[in-house]
Amino acid sequence: MLDNHEQTIESLELLPSGGGAFEVKLDDTLIFSKHQEGRFPEHDEVLKHLS
């Protein structure tokens, strides 16, 4: 993701979690939650928020 969007992404932080949580936030806005959706995001589901 960083290779293709280095001009768009100012910083990226990965935070370890427990219980199978996988959430993607942009600033403080939740843009994907594995817990809510019951699955991992498709590639474009996250990238569309970086444009």
N, C-alpha and C positions, 0 to 999 in steps of 0.2 A: 504494500500500500504506500509506503513512504517513497519508494522508487518512482512511482507514477504521480505522486501528489506532493512532492517536496515543496513546491511553490505555494501550496494551499495550507499545508499543515505546519503550524508554528511550533507545536509541541505535542508529544504523545506520551501518556503515562499509563503503565499497566500496574494494576493493583491486585495482589493476590486476594482470593476470597475462598470461602468454604461453602459446602453444600451444593456445588454445581452451579452457582450463580455465574452468569455471564451477561454483563450489561455494558452497553456502549453509550457514553454521554458525550455531547458536544457542548463545551462550556459546562453549564450546570443542567442542561436539558437532556433527559433520557430519550435516546433515539431508538434503542432496541433493548429488550429484556428477554433473555432465554426463559426466565421464570414465567413471564406473562405469556410468551408465544409457544413455549414447550418445544423449542428447537433453536438451533443456531441460525444466525442471519444468512441470507443469500448475499453474495459479494456486493451486488448493486444496492442492497438495502441500506448499507452503511455509507457507501461511496456517494450516493445521491445527495447526502447532507453536506458534502464537502465542496460542492460547486458554488 
